[in-house]
Amino acid sequence: MQFKHVTLDFDGPVAVLRLDHQEVMNAVSMDMLGGLADALDAIDEKKAEVRCVVLTGAGRAFCTGANLQGRNQQKPGKSNAGASLEVGFHPFLRRLRRLHCPLVTAVNGPAAGAGMSFALMGDLILCARSSYFLQAFRRIGLVPDCGSTWLLPRLIGKARSVELSLLGERLPAEKALEWGLVNRVYDDAVLMDEAMKLAHELANGPTIALSLIRKLYWDSPENSFEEQLNLEYESQRVAGAAEDFREGVTAFLEKRPAKFSGR
């Protein structure tokens, strides 16, 4: 399926969402954000069938941040650089957070600015060996946005987060793995094969439980210990009432692989 600067394909229970504006290395425009919203609508329409989403970039980049074409024509003091955040970027990020199934990001090239935030939204973050991350905002006189000042300190700590943001230096995939920012690094040629293999493994799992797991970890930084215990309790009630729980226990007792249905 083709949307504005976005393509969406389905491989069984896995939806593959590609940022696809290769002429600008998949830089994000309002048109692309509209295409992403339409693509997520299409995924929502197939919610019962889609059990994992893979987000990646077309061509040689994952996403190089916001599309800056025409921005140099704006007069100082007259520009509202934050307007597009609340209108376009934030709704997309919020929808990724509320996604009904696991999200795998396959970072196939540069992930800069907003593109770095998009990559870090993944529940599992896989990288091509040649890829890198870049907090590019200071290079154009802006502050980090798209949730990066919330995500980064929780993933790699304050010192490294501030360093990346103040200096604007590239963070290679291997170093990002060493820092614990990403999960796995693969040779470029096999990244998508490995991403799809992992996505299908997730899609064939107990997806009600997996969805609850991702919610638990998203909510954890904002909760007290007691609040998190209560959330675990409520989540376990839901998971325990699902057919997959019964199948998982039965398969364990029968010493066979479980056949989860996502129900």
Order of alpha helices (4+ residues) and beta strands (2+ residues): beta-beta-beta-alpha-beta-alpha-beta-beta-alpha-beta-beta-alpha-alpha-beta-alpha-beta-alpha-alpha-alpha-alpha
